[in-house]
Amino acid sequence: MAEHNHARGEPLRRRPRGRKGSPWQALVAIARKVQDVATPLLLLALVLPRPAAWGWGSDGHVSVNRVAAEKLPPDVPLFLRGAVAELAYLGPEPDRWRDNSDAALKSSQEPDHYIDLERIAWLERLPEGRYEFYQRLYEKRAQTKDNPDDYLPERVGVQPYAVMEIFGRLKASFREYRQRRARQQPTDFVEHKIVFYAGWLGHYVADGSQPLHTTIHYNGWVGRNPKGYTTQGGIHADFETAYVSRNIAASDFANLVHAPQRIDDPFARYLEYLRASNAMVEKVYEFEKAGAFRGAGSREAFDFTTRRLAAGSQMLVDLWYTAWLDSAG
């Protein structure tokens, strides 16, 4: 299996330093001669590197969290129902931790954004604990002769474990909120914590609804390719960031999301959700091959993408609601 880079999305592209006499040098010379404040600020905006795009892109993640927040029912605490703007803002939060200038932070959470389900097809059942999962992967790696490093946890990804661990934090915080209310103690600090955990959770849940976050074909088809799908990098960001930003708003899929339901087995249900997303990987490549993500795209691509975003919002609000209800136990 071919080795590939797991940084989901386009890397930061920093502008090269110019040589003497280059347009860059000319621009700097002009800035030095200008005395007012506005022009140097404009220059700074022009030369700073453009932020990288991952996941659904900032717009998609904001929309997924916003729609989920707007679907919270009356039996959820008012402070959370009133935090729509904060929850929407937090949707892209983990992507803000992926700047190359913070190498330790970036690398430590890269695998949280994805899981390559093809690499673990041999596992009849995913263990519920992250470290048991690691153990199974290392056992498989020790038994594999060709490309054994394909089974390193950082190659496979740990997306469902990141989701379940944040879900657990959210449930524990809801439990603390209930306890403090019962003792008539202030809840301000725990309320802030709950909003953060809920927003943070939304990022990874939304990643799971994007089919290319569940596959080895995350940014170009890998291996046998009888249908001639693109093998060039770029499909990932073209679909989830550029196409979504141009064509889709939260209002386009809000009506596809219904009131939340309690989930009896969150881990099992979340794995089903990821597998359903993975089943749509080839559809993304079919759309790309047909040019359906260019410009305004096609109606079929729009319907497909809004349904995937809606799936992310639905799973998210279901998990929020389940964490609230389960915290009473």
C-alpha positions as CSV (number, residue, x, y, z in Angstrom):
1,M,0.0,0.0,0.0
2,A,1.5,3.3,-1.0
3,E,2.8,5.6,1.7
4,H,1.1,9.0,1.8
5,N,1.1,12.1,3.9
6,H,-1.8,12.2,6.4
7,A,-2.0,16.0,6.9
8,R,-5.7,16.2,5.7
9,G,-6.0,19.2,3.4
10,E,-3.6,21.6,1.8
11,P,-0.3,22.5,3.6
12,L,0.6,26.0,4.5
13,R,2.2,27.6,1.5
14,R,4.7,30.3,2.7
15,R,5.8,32.8,0.2
16,P,9.5,32.4,-0.8
17,R,11.9,35.2,0.0
18,G,12.5,37.3,-3.1
19,R,15.9,37.9,-4.7
20,K,17.4,41.4,-5.3
21,G,15.3,43.3,-7.8
22,S,12.3,41.0,-7.4
23,P,8.7,42.2,-7.1
24,W,8.9,41.4,-3.4
25,Q,11.8,43.8,-2.9
26,A,10.1,46.5,-4.8
27,L,7.0,46.1,-2.6
28,V,9.0,46.3,0.6
29,A,10.8,49.5,-0.7
30,I,7.4,51.1,-1.4
31,A,6.1,50.3,2.0
32,R,9.2,51.8,3.7
33,K,8.5,55.1,1.9
34,V,4.8,55.3,2.9
35,Q,4.2,57.2,6.1
36,D,0.6,56.5,6.9
37,V,-0.5,53.5,8.9
38,A,-3.1,52.0,6.5
39,T,-0.7,51.0,3.8
40,P,1.8,49.0,5.9
41,L,-1.2,47.1,7.3
42,L,-2.5,46.3,3.9
43,L,1.0,45.2,2.8
44,L,1.1,42.8,5.8
45,A,-2.2,41.3,4.8
46,L,-1.0,40.7,1.3
47,V,2.3,38.9,2.3
48,L,1.2,36.8,5.2
49,P,0.7,33.1,4.3
50,R,-2.9,32.0,3.7
51,P,-4.2,29.8,6.5
52,A,-4.3,26.1,5.6
53,A,-7.7,24.5,5.0
54,W,-8.7,21.2,6.6
55,G,-11.8,19.3,7.5
56,W,-14.8,20.9,5.9
57,G,-12.9,24.1,5.8
58,S,-13.8,26.9,8.2
59,D,-17.1,27.6,6.6
60,G,-18.3,24.0,6.7
61,H,-17.3,23.5,10.3
62,V,-19.0,26.7,11.4
63,S,-22.2,25.7,9.6
64,V,-22.3,22.1,11.0
65,N,-21.9,23.4,14.6
66,R,-24.4,26.2,14.1
67,V,-27.1,24.0,12.7
68,A,-26.6,21.5,15.5
69,A,-26.8,24.2,18.1
70,E,-30.0,25.6,16.6
71,K,-31.6,22.1,17.0
72,L,-31.0,21.8,20.7
73,P,-34.4,21.1,22.5
74,P,-35.8,22.9,25.5
75,D,-34.8,20.3,28.0
76,V,-31.1,21.1,27.4
77,P,-29.8,23.9,29.7
78,L,-30.5,27.4,28.5
79,F,-26.9,28.5,28.7
80,L,-26.0,26.0,26.0
81,R,-29.0,26.7,23.8
82,G,-28.0,30.4,24.0
83,A,-24.4,29.7,22.9
84,V,-25.1,29.3,19.2
85,A,-22.5,31.9,18.1
86,E,-19.8,30.5,20.4
87,L,-20.5,26.9,19.3
88,A,-20.3,27.9,15.7
89,Y,-17.0,29.8,16.2
90,L,-15.5,26.7,17.9
91,G,-16.3,24.4,14.9
92,P,-12.9,25.0,13.2
93,E,-11.0,25.2,16.5
94,P,-8.7,22.0,16.1
95,D,-7.7,23.3,12.7
96,R,-6.3,26.4,14.4
97,W,-3.9,24.1,16.2
98,R,-2.3,22.8,12.9
99,D,0.1,25.6,12.1
100,N,3.6,24.4,11.2
101,S,5.1,26.9,13.7
102,D,3.7,24.7,16.5
103,A,5.1,21.4,15.4
104,A,4.5,19.5,18.7
105,L,0.8,20.6,18.9
106,K,0.2,20.0,15.2
107,S,1.7,16.5,15.1
108,S,0.1,15.4,18.4
109,Q,-3.4,15.7,17.1
110,E,-3.2,15.1,13.3
111,P,-4.5,11.5,13.6
112,D,-7.6,12.8,15.5
113,H,-9.1,14.1,12.3
114,Y,-9.3,10.9,10.3
115,I,-9.4,7.1,10.2
116,D,-8.5,5.0,7.2
117,L,-11.1,2.3,7.4
118,E,-9.5,0.2,4.6
119,R,-6.4,-0.3,6.8
120,I,-8.4,-1.9,9.6
121,A,-10.8,-4.1,7.6
122,W,-9.2,-7.1,9.1
123,L,-10.4,-6.1,12.6
124,E,-13.8,-7.8,13.3
125,R,-14.5,-5.3,16.1
126,L,-12.8,-2.1,17.0
127,P,-11.9,-2.1,20.7
128,E,-13.5,0.7,22.6
129,G,-10.2,1.9,24.2
130,R,-7.5,3.9,22.3
131,Y,-4.6,1.9,23.8
132,E,-6.1,-1.5,23.1
133,F,-6.6,-0.3,19.5
134,Y,-2.9,0.7,19.4
135,Q,-1.9,-2.8,20.7
136,R,-3.9,-4.5,17.9
137,L,-2.3,-2.3,15.3
138,Y,1.2,-3.0,16.6
139,E,0.5,-6.7,16.6
140,K,-0.7,-6.4,13.0
141,R,2.4,-4.4,12.1
142,A,4.7,-7.0,13.6
143,Q,3.1,-9.7,11.4
144,T,3.2,-7.6,8.2
145,K,6.1,-7.8,5.7
146,D,5.0,-5.3,3.0
147,N,4.7,-1.7,4.2
148,P,4.3,-2.6,7.9
149,D,4.3,1.1,8.9
150,D,0.9,1.4,7.3
151,Y,-0.4,0.0,10.6
152,L,1.1,2.7,12.8
153,P,-1.6,4.5,14.7
154,E,-0.6,7.8,13.2
155,R,-1.0,6.3,9.7
156,V,-4.3,4.7,10.4
157,G,-5.9,7.6,12.3
158,V,-7.8,7.6,15.6
159,Q,-10.9,9.6,14.7
160,P,-13.5,7.6,16.7
161,Y,-11.4,7.6,19.8
162,A,-10.9,11.4,19.7
163,V,-14.7,11.8,19.4
164,M,-15.5,9.4,22.2
165,E,-12.9,10.9,24.6
166,I,-14.3,14.5,24.1
167,F,-17.8,13.1,24.4
168,G,-16.7,11.7,27.8
169,R,-15.4,15.0,28.9
170,L,-18.6,16.7,27.9
171,K,-20.7,14.2,29.8
172,A,-18.5,14.5,32.9
173,S,-18.9,18.3,32.7
174,F,-22.6,18.1,32.4
175,R,-22.6,15.8,35.5
176,E,-20.6,18.5,37.4
177,Y,-23.1,21.1,36.2
178,R,-26.0,19.1,37.6
179,Q,-24.2,18.5,40.9
180,R,-23.3,22.2,41.4
181,R,-26.9,23.2,40.6
182,A,-28.2,20.7,43.2
183,R,-25.8,22.2,45.8
184,Q,-26.8,25.7,44.7
185,Q,-23.2,26.5,43.8
186,P,-22.1,28.8,41.0
187,T,-22.0,27.2,37.5
188,D,-20.3,29.9,35.4
189,F,-17.0,28.1,35.0
190,V,-18.4,24.7,34.2
191,E,-20.8,26.3,31.7
192,H,-17.8,27.8,29.8
193,K,-16.1,24.4,29.9
194,I,-19.2,22.6,28.5
195,V,-19.5,25.1,25.6
196,F,-15.9,24.5,24.7
197,Y,-16.1,20.7,24.8
198,A,-19.3,20.8,22.8
199,G,-17.8,23.0,20.1
200,W,-14.5,21.0,20.1
201,L,-16.5,17.8,19.7
202,G,-18.3,19.3,16.7
203,H,-15.1,19.6,14.7
204,Y,-14.2,15.9,14.7
205,V,-17.8,14.8,14.3
206,A,-18.1,17.0,11.2
207,D,-14.8,15.5,9.9
208,G,-16.4,12.1,10.2
209,S,-19.2,13.1,7.8
210,Q,-16.6,14.0,5.1
211,P,-16.0,10.7,3.2
212,L,-12.3,11.6,2.5
213,H,-11.6,11.6,6.2
214,T,-12.4,7.9,6.4
215,T,-10.1,6.5,3.6
216,I,-6.7,5.9,2.2
217,H,-7.9,7.8,-0.8
218,Y,-8.0,11.0,1.1
219,N,-6.4,13.2,-1.5
220,G,-6.0,11.2,-4.7
221,W,-6.8,7.6,-5.6
222,V,-4.4,5.0,-4.2
223,G,-3.6,1.6,-5.8
224,R,-5.6,0.0,-8.6
225,N,-7.6,2.6,-10.5
226,P,-9.6,0.9,-13.3
227,K,-12.1,3.9,-13.4
228,G,-9.4,6.4,-13.9
229,Y,-10.0,8.6,-10.8
230,T,-7.6,11.5,-10.1
231,T,-4.4,10.5,-8.4
232,Q,-3.3,14.1,-8.0
233,G,-3.5,15.9,-4.7
234,G,-6.1,18.6,-4.5
235,I,-9.5,16.8,-4.6
236,H,-9.7,17.0,-0.8
237,A,-9.5,20.8,-0.5
238,D,-11.4,21.4,-3.8
239,F,-14.4,19.5,-2.4
240,E,-14.6,20.3,1.2
241,T,-13.3,23.8,1.3
242,A,-13.4,25.6,-2.1
243,Y,-16.7,24.1,-3.3
244,V,-18.4,24.3,0.1
245,S,-17.3,27.9,0.6
246,R,-18.6,29.0,-2.8
247,N,-21.9,27.2,-2.8
248,I,-23.3,26.1,0.6
249,A,-24.5,27.9,3.7
250,A,-26.0,26.6,6.9
251,S,-29.5,27.4,5.7
252,D,-29.1,25.0,2.8
253,F,-29.1,21.9,5.0
254,A,-30.7,23.0,8.3
255,N,-34.0,21.6,7.2
256,L,-32.4,18.2,6.8
257,V,-31.6,18.0,10.5
258,H,-34.3,17.0,13.0
259,A,-34.6,17.2,16.8
260,P,-32.0,15.1,18.6
261,Q,-32.4,11.5,19.7
262,R,-30.6,9.7,22.5
263,I,-28.0,7.2,21.4
264,D,-28.0,3.9,23.3
265,D,-24.4,2.9,22.3
266,P,-22.5,6.0,21.1
267,F,-19.3,4.2,20.2
268,A,-21.1,1.6,18.0
269,R,-23.4,4.2,16.5
270,Y,-20.4,6.4,15.7
271,L,-18.6,3.6,13.9
272,E,-21.7,3.0,11.8
273,Y,-21.7,6.7,10.9
274,L,-18.0,6.5,9.8
275,R,-18.7,3.4,7.7
276,A,-21.6,5.1,6.0
277,S,-19.4,8.0,5.2
278,N,-16.7,5.7,3.9
279,A,-19.2,4.0,1.6
280,M,-19.5,7.3,-0.3
281,V,-15.8,7.8,-1.1
282,E,-16.1,6.7,-4.7
283,K,-19.0,9.0,-5.2
284,V,-16.8,12.0,-4.3
285,Y,-14.3,10.8,-7.0
286,E,-17.1,10.4,-9.5
287,F,-18.2,13.9,-8.9
288,E,-14.6,15.2,-9.3
289,K,-14.1,13.3,-12.5
290,A,-17.3,14.8,-13.9
291,G,-16.2,18.3,-12.9
292,A,-19.1,18.6,-10.5
293,F,-17.1,20.6,-7.9
294,R,-16.0,23.3,-10.3
295,G,-17.5,26.7,-9.9
296,A,-21.2,26.4,-8.9
297,G,-21.0,22.6,-9.6
298,S,-23.9,20.4,-10.3
299,R,-27.2,20.0,-8.5
300,E,-26.3,16.4,-7.7
301,A,-23.0,17.5,-6.0
302,F,-24.9,20.2,-4.1
303,D,-27.5,17.6,-2.8
304,F,-24.8,15.1,-1.9
305,T,-22.7,17.7,0.0
306,T,-25.6,19.2,1.9
307,R,-26.7,15.7,3.0
308,R,-23.1,15.0,4.3
309,L,-23.0,18.3,6.2
310,A,-26.5,17.5,7.6
311,A,-25.3,14.1,8.7
312,G,-22.5,15.8,10.6
313,S,-24.9,18.2,12.4
314,Q,-27.4,15.3,13.2
315,M,-24.7,13.1,14.7
316,L,-23.4,16.1,16.7
317,V,-26.7,17.2,18.2
318,D,-27.5,13.6,19.0
319,L,-24.2,13.2,20.8
320,W,-24.7,16.5,22.7
321,Y,-28.2,15.5,23.8
322,T,-27.0,12.0,24.8
323,A,-24.2,13.4,26.9
324,W,-26.7,15.6,28.7
325,L,-29.2,12.8,29.4
326,D,-26.5,10.3,30.3
327,S,-25.0,12.8,32.8
328,A,-28.1,12.3,35.0
329,G,-27.3,8.7,35.7
